[in-house]
Amino acid sequence: MARGRDPGDSTVTRVAVIPGDGIGPEVVRSGVAVMQAAASVDSSQELEFEEFPWGSEYYLEHGVMMPEDALETLRGFDEIYLGAVGWPTVPDHVSLWGLLLPIRRSFDQYVNLRPARLLRGVESPLRIADPAALDITVVRENTEGEYSDAGGRLYRGTPHELAVQESVFTRRGVERILHYAYELAVERSGHLVGATKSNGISITMPFFDEIFREVGEEYPGVEASLMHADALAARLVLNPEHFDVVVGSNLFGDLLSEITAAISGAIGIAPSANLNPTGEFPSLFEPIHGSAPDITGKGVANPAGAIWAASLLLEHAGHATAGERILDALEEAIASGAKTPDLGGTATTKEVTEAVIGRLAGTPGG
């Protein structure tokens, strides 16, 4: 359900590329090369890429993560493709609030879609009888909730210092993310679980629960239930085959999607789509693995998450067939043994990329 613009809207899909920090530039190069390879075998698919050098290195030189007119610049693109954000010499709250979060909120990318499934050739850390049964999509609210910027600190540096940060849940925000999740459940198995914690969080979570049930009345064919987020985390590990679509607030969706990524084999495989479902603004696609400073520049970063994110980008841009073809090629490449060290292999970033491109071109040898 990562669909977005109609491919008939334009003959060209314009993609803003932000390589970002750490291994971001390495995996983004792979993703762009794969998208170009997919476009080369499909005459109806025309892509244009423009790269922007924003991120932590830009911050260390200019004092900001991106220039003042960055959002206006990005507004003119169809999609945004991001590598990673974060570096040890830049505080995390500076890097995140200076680049990714302003993009998500300014462009109303209220859906964070995180699919996770066990690709052929990848071993889950769990003992799963039927690998095909692990296919879970987490739908995370992406613009409000616990990740608000409301609050502050008082009496800094004294024994009485305190910090307060408010969670912000609006009816509009909760309703629209739940409608998206229910619609996705209709398209898939008809099974939806909502993450709550209303036994401990006494205001926002009962509010979420009430709206979950109200929206559910519009989808009588969906088997929907609420589960406390801590118990849900445990169940995702113990019985992942019981789940299909999971919806949660900004914080719970973030945490639970890390679990689903981990049980599907490795964080390096998992993609993320930050969607503006209306198509009014561009959407943003990225791997979830972070900047990984410890392996930056070594040529061994797993490009799978970035390549899967590229697949989601093309699907959202109206090129569903090309997106599916990329994901199929990625799975075939991994199944044939093109694995980076995090998956137990010895392949380099470049070798995995070449293996995927080779399958797109019909030459498995790369």
C-alpha positions in Angstrom: 0.0 0.0 0.0 2.9 2.3 -0.7 1.2 3.6 -3.7 1.2 7.3 -4.4 1.2 9.3 -7.6 -0.3 8.1 -10.9 2.5 7.3 -13.3 0.5 9.1 -15.9 1.0 12.4 -14.1 4.5 12.9 -15.6 6.8 11.0 -17.9 9.7 11.6 -15.4 10.0 10.8 -11.7 12.3 13.3 -10.1 14.1 12.0 -7.0 16.0 14.1 -4.5 18.9 12.1 -3.1 20.3 12.9 0.4 23.1 10.4 1.0 23.6 11.7 4.5 26.0 10.3 7.0 28.3 7.2 7.6 27.4 4.3 5.3 24.5 6.4 3.9 26.4 7.4 0.8 27.6 3.9 0.2 24.2 2.2 0.3 22.5 5.1 -1.5 24.9 4.6 -4.4 23.7 1.0 -4.6 20.0 1.9 -4.5 20.4 4.6 -7.2 22.3 2.1 -9.4 19.6 -0.5 -9.0 16.8 2.0 -9.8 18.7 3.0 -12.9 19.1 -0.6 -13.9 15.4 -1.2 -13.4 14.6 1.9 -15.5 16.9 0.7 -18.3 14.7 -2.3 -19.0 11.4 -0.4 -18.8 10.9 2.3 -21.4 7.9 3.7 -19.5 10.0 4.5 -16.5 12.2 7.6 -16.6 14.0 8.7 -13.5 16.0 11.9 -12.7 18.2 12.1 -9.6 19.6 15.2 -8.0 21.9 14.8 -5.0 22.1 17.2 -1.9 25.1 17.1 0.5 23.1 17.6 3.7 23.8 15.9 7.0 26.3 15.9 9.8 29.3 16.9 7.7 27.3 19.8 6.4 26.4 20.7 10.0 30.0 20.7 11.1 30.8 23.1 8.3 27.7 25.3 8.3 26.1 24.9 11.8 22.9 23.5 10.3 22.0 20.1 9.0 20.5 21.6 5.8 20.1 25.1 4.4 17.1 27.3 5.2 15.5 26.8 1.8 16.0 23.0 1.8 12.3 22.2 2.3 11.3 24.5 -0.5 13.9 22.8 -2.7 12.6 19.3 -1.9 9.0 20.3 -2.4 9.7 20.4 -6.2 10.6 16.6 -6.3 8.3 13.6 -6.6 10.2 11.5 -4.1 13.1 11.7 -1.6 15.7 9.0 -1.1 17.8 9.2 2.1 20.8 7.2 3.2 21.3 7.7 6.9 21.4 10.5 9.5 23.7 10.7 12.5 27.4 10.9 13.4 29.2 10.6 16.8 30.4 14.2 16.8 26.9 15.6 16.3 24.3 15.2 19.1 21.5 12.8 18.0 18.8 15.3 18.8 20.5 17.9 16.6 21.0 15.6 13.6 17.5 14.1 13.7 15.6 17.3 14.5 17.7 19.2 12.0 17.0 17.1 8.9 14.7 14.0 9.0 12.0 15.2 11.4 11.4 18.6 9.6 11.0 16.7 6.3 8.5 14.3 7.8 6.4 17.0 9.4 6.6 19.7 6.8 5.6 17.3 4.1 2.9 15.6 6.3 4.5 12.2 5.9 2.2 10.8 8.6 2.6 7.1 7.6 5.8 5.4 8.4 5.5 2.0 6.7 8.0 -0.7 7.7 7.6 -4.1 6.0 9.5 -7.1 7.3 9.6 -10.6 5.9 12.1 -13.4 5.8 13.8 -13.2 2.4 15.1 -16.4 0.8 18.7 -17.0 1.8 18.4 -15.1 5.1 18.3 -16.9 8.4 16.1 -15.6 11.2 17.5 -15.7 14.7 14.3 -17.5 15.6 13.4 -21.1 14.9 10.5 -20.7 12.4 8.8 -23.8 11.0 7.5 -21.9 7.9 9.7 -19.0 6.8 7.0 -17.7 4.5 4.8 -17.1 7.6 7.0 -14.2 8.7 5.5 -11.3 6.8 4.7 -8.4 9.0 4.1 -4.7 8.2 4.3 -2.2 11.0 2.3 1.0 10.4 3.7 3.8 12.6 2.2 7.2 13.1 5.0 9.5 12.0 4.2 13.2 12.8 2.9 13.4 16.4 2.5 11.2 19.5 5.5 10.8 21.8 7.9 12.4 19.4 6.6 15.9 20.0 8.8 18.9 20.7 6.5 20.2 23.5 8.1 20.5 26.9 11.3 21.8 28.5 13.7 21.6 31.4 13.8 23.7 34.6 16.4 24.4 37.2 19.2 23.1 35.0 22.4 22.0 36.9 20.7 21.9 40.3 19.5 19.0 42.4 16.0 20.1 41.6 16.4 19.8 37.8 13.4 18.4 35.9 12.5 17.6 32.4 9.0 17.4 30.9 8.1 16.3 27.4 4.5 16.1 26.3 2.9 13.5 24.1 0.6 14.9 21.5 -2.3 12.8 20.2 -4.9 14.5 18.0 -8.1 12.9 16.8 -7.2 13.7 13.2 -3.8 12.2 13.6 -5.0 9.0 15.2 -7.9 8.5 12.9 -5.9 8.9 9.7 -3.2 6.5 10.7 -5.8 3.9 11.8 -7.7 4.3 8.5 -4.5 3.6 6.7 -3.7 0.5 8.8 -7.3 -0.9 8.4 -7.1 -0.4 4.6 -3.8 -2.2 4.5 -5.2 -5.0 6.5 -8.1 -5.3 4.0 -5.6 -5.6 1.2 -3.6 -8.3 3.1 -5.0 -10.9 5.4 -7.7 -9.0 7.2 -5.8 -9.2 10.5 -4.8 -6.0 12.4 -3.3 -5.5 15.9 -3.1 -2.2 17.6 -0.3 -1.5 20.1 -1.5 0.2 23.3 -0.4 0.7 26.9 -3.7 1.9 28.4 -3.0 0.0 31.6 -0.2 2.4 32.4 -0.6 5.5 30.2 -4.0 6.7 31.4 -4.9 9.5 28.9 -3.4 9.2 25.5 -3.6 5.4 25.2 -7.3 5.1 26.1 -7.9 7.9 23.6 -6.0 5.8 20.9 -8.0 2.7 21.9 -11.3 4.4 21.6 -10.6 5.6 18.1 -9.2 2.2 17.2 -12.6 0.7 18.0 -14.5 3.5 16.3 -12.6 3.3 13.1 -12.9 -0.5 13.2 -16.6 -0.3 12.9 -16.1 0.9 9.3 -14.2 -2.3 8.5 -16.3 -5.3 9.7 -14.2 -7.7 7.6 -11.0 -7.0 9.5 -10.2 -9.0 12.6 -8.9 -6.3 14.8 -7.6 -6.4 18.4 -5.6 -4.3 20.8 -2.6 -5.6 22.7 -0.3 -4.0 25.3 2.9 -3.0 23.6 5.2 -5.0 26.0 3.2 -8.2 25.6 3.1 -7.5 21.8 6.8 -7.2 21.7 7.2 -10.6 23.3 4.6 -12.2 21.1 6.3 -10.9 17.9 9.4 -12.9 19.0 7.6 -16.0 20.2 4.8 -16.2 17.6 5.6 -13.9 14.6 3.5 -16.1 12.3 0.4 -14.9 14.2 0.8 -11.3 13.0 0.2 -9.4 9.7 -0.4 -5.7 10.1 0.6 -3.9 13.4 -0.3 -0.3 14.0 1.1 1.9 16.7 1.9 5.4 17.9 5.2 7.1 16.9 7.2 5.5 19.8 5.5 2.1 19.8 5.7 1.8 16.1 9.3 2.7 16.1 10.2 0.1 18.7 8.1 -2.7 17.4 9.4 -2.3 13.8 13.0 -2.7 15.1 11.9 -6.0 16.5 10.2 -7.2 13.3 13.4 -6.2 11.4 15.6 -8.1 13.8 13.6 -11.3 13.7 13.6 -11.2 9.8 17.3 -11.6 9.8 19.1 -8.3 10.2 18.5 -4.6 10.7 20.5 -4.0 7.4 17.7 -5.6 5.3 14.8 -3.5 6.5 13.4 -0.5 4.6 11.2 2.4 5.7 8.7 4.5 3.7 7.7 7.9 5.1 4.5 8.5 3.2 2.3 11.4 2.4 -0.6 9.3 1.1 -2.4 12.3 -0.4 0.4 12.9 -2.9 0.3 16.6 -2.0 4.0 16.5 -0.9 6.9 14.2 -1.7 7.4 11.0 0.3 10.7 9.8 1.7 12.3 6.4 1.5 15.2 5.1 3.6 16.8 2.0 5.1 16.4 1.9 8.9 19.9 0.7 9.8 21.4 4.1 10.7 24.8 5.5 9.8 26.9 2.6 11.3 30.2 4.6 11.9 32.0 1.5 12.8 31.9 0.1 9.3 31.9 3.4 7.3 34.3 3.3 4.4 35.0 -0.4 4.7 32.9 -1.4 1.7 30.9 -4.0 3.6 27.7 -2.2 4.4 24.6 -4.2 3.6 22.8 -2.4 0.7 19.7 -4.6 1.0 17.7 -2.1 3.1 18.4 0.8 0.8 17.6 -1.4 -2.3 14.3 -2.5 -0.7 13.6 1.1 0.1 14.2 1.9 -3.6 11.7 -0.8 -4.5 9.1 1.0 -2.3 10.0 4.3 -3.8 9.3 3.1 -7.3 6.1 1.4 -6.2 4.9 4.7 -4.6 5.9 6.6 -7.8 3.6 4.5 -9.8 6.1 1.9 -11.1 4.8 -1.1 -9.2 6.2 -3.7 -11.6 9.7 -2.2 -11.4 9.5 -2.1 -7.6 8.5 -5.7 -7.5 11.2 -6.7 -9.9 13.8 -5.0 -7.7 12.7 -6.8 -4.6 12.6 -10.2 -6.5 16.2 -9.5 -7.8 17.4 -8.7 -4.3 15.9 -11.9 -2.9 17.4 -14.0 -5.7 20.8 -12.4 -5.2 20.8 -13.1 -1.5 19.5 -16.6 -2.0 22.4 -17.2 -4.4 24.9 -16.3 -1.7 25.5 -12.5 -2.3 25.6 -11.7 1.4 27.5 -9.1 3.4 29.2 -10.0 6.7 26.1 -9.1 8.8 24.3 -11.9 7.1 27.2 -14.3 7.5 28.6 -13.8 4.1 31.8 -12.3 2.6 30.4 -10.1 -0.2 31.1 -6.4 -0.4 28.5 -3.7 -0.8 29.5 -3.5 -4.5 29.3 -7.2 -5.1 25.8 -7.4 -3.7 24.7 -4.5 -5.8 26.2 -6.0 -8.9 24.5 -9.3 -8.2 21.1 -7.5 -7.9 21.7 -5.5 -11.1 22.8 -8.7 -12.9 19.4 -10.3 -12.1 17.5 -7.3 -13.3 19.4 -7.5 -16.6 18.8 -11.3 -16.8 22.5 -12.2 -16.2 22.7 -13.8 -12.7 26.4 -13.7 -12.6 26.3 -9.9 -12.2 
